[in-house]
Amino acid sequence: MIIKTSMTVLATIASTMMFKMLPIQAVPITYDFTIVVKEDSLAGNTFQGSLTYDNEVITGRGAGKINVVHGLKTNINFFGQKYTEKDDRNYPEFPKLTFRNGEIHFLDFWIERGERDIW
């Protein structure tokens, strides 16, 4: 009986240790989007883009922001020119992706010279 109980305890400890040692895998989330310009000199133009981030950095509660340090990657096609996160004028602090309760609120990605503006 002691041997059987000891084997059960050892099996339980071994399975617990294996479970705790397995790394948690982040799942990359990618969103494709279309920018539709509605005002000013570019009104009527559309541009394509995508952004990718790891799901493990989003809590799903309250407000939050992530940037390149958190694995944010961006890709925007603007008049045939491709721009990535490295093209943001304040890289690597920007671009930033803002969330509210786990949902994307806005992407702060700025490639123009001059002051950064939030639309």
Summary of the structure (lengths in Angstrom):
residues: 119
radius of gyration: 22.6
end to end distance: 72.3
largest distance: 84.2
contacts: 261
relative contact order: 0.14
helix: 27%
strand: 36%
